[in-house]
Amino acid sequence: MSDCITKIIPVSPYSHIAPQIVQEAEKYLAANFSAEDITSVLYDTPAFIDCGGNLEEIKCPICGAALDFDWWGEVMDKATRKGRTKAEVDEVICWLTGYSPEQIEAFRSADLCYGDFFRSAPQPNPNRALIKGVVCGVRVEEVEDPLMREIRRLDKLIDELAKGKPMEKILRK
């Protein structure tokens, strides 16, 4: 018989689950499922969780929209449909994250998810806190989860780019 693994992942990667809650979950699983062994593993820091081959989609916890794995293409398409260039998109991403244009280009051919991209950003721009406005019906500056706030900041900048806003204003100069 193969392993059956259930992963419970809080909305915020910085949540800490009390040991009592873990014990209650183990008791529930033991009472409701036949299993030889129930093991719990808690991580003190955010950790990559391999979802395996059955992963169908990742949804935005704010609006419920599916976050596509091909996010590079979506970002590029959104801006270029409105007449903006790849160089302008790269400039915005470099400004926000501190990546170089060469690093951005290398990531395009890699299978890199949003989370890994933002968690590895070499020098997030301190002026990114000036990015305000609404994305997915929620104010960017009010998004509590740090990773989701970075993702929504990029969404907001790309929205501004696509709407034709001057680059100086987009980059908060």
C-alpha positions in Angstrom: 0.0 0.0 0.0 1.3 3.5 -0.8 1.6 6.4 1.5 -1.2 8.8 1.9 0.0 12.2 2.9 -2.2 15.1 4.0 -0.6 18.5 4.2 -2.2 21.3 6.2 -0.8 24.6 5.1 -1.9 27.8 6.8 -2.7 30.8 4.7 0.2 32.8 6.2 3.6 31.1 6.0 4.5 32.7 9.3 1.7 31.0 11.3 2.7 28.9 14.2 0.5 26.0 15.1 0.2 25.1 18.8 1.2 21.5 19.7 -2.2 20.9 21.1 -3.8 21.6 17.7 -1.4 19.1 16.1 -2.3 16.4 18.6 -6.0 17.0 18.0 -5.5 16.7 14.3 -3.6 13.4 14.8 -6.4 12.1 17.0 -9.0 13.0 14.4 -7.1 11.3 11.5 -6.5 8.2 13.6 -10.2 8.0 14.5 -11.5 8.6 10.9 -8.9 6.9 8.7 -7.2 3.5 8.8 -3.5 4.2 9.0 -0.6 2.3 10.4 1.3 5.4 11.3 0.3 9.1 11.6 3.3 11.4 11.7 3.3 15.2 12.1 6.0 17.5 10.9 6.1 21.2 11.8 8.4 23.7 10.2 9.7 26.7 12.2 10.2 28.7 9.0 8.4 28.7 5.6 9.4 25.6 3.6 8.9 24.5 0.1 6.2 21.8 0.0 6.2 19.5 -3.1 2.6 19.1 -4.0 3.4 16.1 -6.2 1.8 15.2 -9.5 -1.8 15.9 -8.4 -1.4 19.6 -8.1 -4.1 21.2 -10.3 -3.9 24.9 -9.4 -2.8 27.5 -6.9 -5.4 30.1 -6.0 -5.0 33.6 -4.8 -6.1 33.7 -1.1 -7.6 37.1 -1.6 -9.8 36.8 -4.7 -9.7 33.1 -5.5 -8.3 33.5 -9.0 -6.0 30.8 -10.2 -2.3 31.8 -10.2 -1.0 30.3 -13.4 2.5 28.7 -13.4 3.3 30.6 -16.6 3.2 34.0 -14.8 6.0 35.4 -16.8 4.0 35.2 -19.9 0.9 36.7 -18.3 2.9 39.7 -16.9 4.5 40.3 -20.3 1.2 39.8 -22.2 -0.7 42.2 -20.0 1.8 45.1 -20.7 2.6 44.4 -24.3 -1.1 44.2 -25.3 -1.3 47.8 -24.4 1.8 48.8 -26.4 4.4 48.6 -23.6 7.7 46.9 -24.2 9.5 43.9 -22.7 12.3 46.3 -21.7 9.8 48.4 -19.7 8.4 45.3 -18.0 11.9 44.3 -17.1 12.7 47.8 -15.8 9.7 47.6 -13.5 10.6 44.1 -12.2 14.3 45.1 -11.7 13.2 48.2 -9.8 10.9 46.2 -7.5 13.2 43.3 -6.8 16.8 44.3 -7.3 17.3 41.6 -9.9 19.5 42.5 -12.9 18.0 42.4 -16.5 20.3 39.3 -17.1 18.9 37.5 -14.1 15.3 38.3 -15.2 16.1 36.9 -18.6 17.5 33.7 -17.1 14.4 33.3 -14.9 12.1 33.4 -18.0 13.5 30.1 -19.2 13.5 28.6 -15.7 10.4 27.0 -14.2 10.3 29.5 -11.3 7.2 30.2 -9.3 6.1 33.6 -8.0 7.0 32.7 -4.4 10.6 31.5 -5.1 11.1 34.6 -7.3 10.1 37.0 -4.6 11.7 35.1 -1.7 15.0 35.2 -3.5 14.9 38.8 -4.6 18.4 40.2 -4.0 17.5 43.8 -3.0 13.8 44.6 -2.8 13.4 48.4 -3.4 12.7 50.3 -0.2 10.3 52.6 -2.1 8.1 49.6 -2.9 6.2 50.6 0.3 4.9 53.6 -1.7 2.9 51.3 -4.0 -0.7 51.8 -3.1 -4.0 51.0 -4.7 -6.4 48.1 -5.3 -5.7 44.7 -6.9 -8.2 41.9 -6.8 -10.5 44.2 -4.8 -8.1 44.6 -2.0 -5.8 47.5 -1.2 -2.2 46.4 -1.8 -0.9 48.2 1.3 -3.3 46.2 3.5 -2.4 42.7 2.3 -1.1 41.1 5.5 0.9 38.2 4.1 4.4 39.5 3.1 4.8 37.3 0.0 1.3 38.0 -1.3 1.9 41.7 -0.7 5.0 41.5 -2.9 3.1 39.7 -5.6 0.3 42.2 -5.6 2.8 45.1 -5.7 4.1 43.7 -9.0 0.5 43.2 -10.2 -0.2 46.9 -9.4 3.0 48.1 -11.2 2.2 46.1 -14.3 -1.4 47.4 -14.2 0.0 50.9 -14.1 2.3 50.1 -17.0 -0.5 48.6 -19.0 -2.6 51.7 -18.4 0.0 53.9 -19.9 1.3 55.6 -16.8 4.7 57.3 -17.2 7.6 55.2 -16.0 8.8 57.9 -13.6 5.4 57.6 -11.7 5.4 53.8 -11.8 8.9 53.8 -10.3 7.8 56.3 -7.6 10.5 58.8 -8.6 
